Amino acid sequence: MESTLNTPEYFKYNTLDLWVNIEGSRATIGITDYAQDQLADVVYADIKVSPGDILQKGKLIAVVESVKASSDIDAPISGKVLEINNELGSSPEIINADPYGRAWIIQIEISHQDEISKLMDASAYREYRGKES
């Protein structure tokens, strides 16, 4: 059964099912619709960084738990944390309801622009997920 992945065209993606919305030197990061679907009902989200923290690509930024699994969320790119989404702590279910909107995890100031080129565009991410599924 072929399903169409919900992947906004203007976002970038990584192989760990995170999305990155880049606006100038600022990036908003969250988990993809595919990832939230695989997790099923998200019951807990804990952001492990604070505004002002300097992130290196691959550093733990959050833990998300569902009725099926617990997942560590690692930074897809490096930067300085500007904002965190405090709403996730009290309403983790928005990850399932609105993964590309209200359920963003953090916003950063990008420190290594070259890391962006290593992310996939929406078409490449859909192809990657199609081969993996």
N, C-alpha and C positions, 0 to 999 in steps of 0.2 A: 504494500500500500504506500503510494507516493504522497508525501505531505509537503506543503510549501512552508518553508521556514520564514518566519516573520523577522526580516533583517532590514532595518532602515538603510537606504542606499548611501546616505551621507556619513554613516558611522564607519569606524574601523573595527576589526575583530582580531582576536587571537585564538590559538588552538585550545586554550583553557576555557573557552566560551564566555569571554568577557567582551564587552563593547566599550569603545572609546569615541566620544563625540568631541572633536577638536574644533575650538573656536579661537583662532589666533594662537596665543601662547598658553591658553587655558584648555584643560581636558576634563570632561566629566566621564566617570567610569562606572559601569554596572555589569550585571550578569545578563546574558542573552535570554531571549524567549526559549530557545532550545534548552538551556541549562535549567531554567526554572521549571520547565516541563519535565525534565528528567528527575529533578528533585522531588516533584509533586508538592504537597502542601507544606510551605515554609512556615515553621512555628517559632523560629528564633533567628535573630541576626545581631551580631556583635561586631561593631567597627573597632579595630585594634589600633587605629592611629588617631592623631589629634591635629587640629590646625597648627601649622608651623613646622610639623615633622618633615624631615627630608627623606623621601622614599627612593630606594634603588629598585629598579626593575626586578621582580621576583620576590620582593619583601611582602610578608603577610600584611594584608590590610583589613581583612574581615573574616569572620567565621559565620556560615549560614547553615542552619540545621532544619531538616524537614522530618516528616514522619518516616522517610525512607533512608536518609543519610545525613552526614555532616560533611561540609565542604569548606576547605580553606580557600580563601580568595587572595591571590597574590597580584601585586601591582604589575600591569602589563607594560608600563613605561615608567621612567624615573621622573621625579619632580617634587615640588614643595606642596604639602597639603594646604589648600586654601579653605575648604569647607568639608564637613562631613554631614551626612543625612541622618540627623537625630531621630527622624520619624521612623526609621527602620527598627529601632529598639523597641518602640511601643506598638508598632504595627507591621511586623515582618511579612504579613500576608500580602502587602502591596507588591512584593517581589513577584508573586504569581499574577496579580491583577494588572500591573502596569510596569513591566520590567524595563521599558525604554523611556519611561516618564518619571513618575513620582518615586520609583524605586532605585534611583541612582545611589551609588554608595559614597563616593568622594569626588571632589573637584580638586585638581592640582594645577600648579603652574609648571609647564613642561620644562625640564632642564636639559634634556638630550633630544633635540629635534630629529636626529638620525634614527632614533628608535621607532619613530612613526612609520618609516619605510618598511620595517619588518612586520608590520601588522597587515592583515588581509582587508581588502575591500569587501563589500557585501557579496559580490558575485563569487569571489574566491572562497569566502566563508561558506556560502551555500554549497559550492562544489566540494569543499573539504568535509562538511557535515554529511553530504550525500554519499560520499565514499566511505565514511566511517560508520554510518547508521546501518 
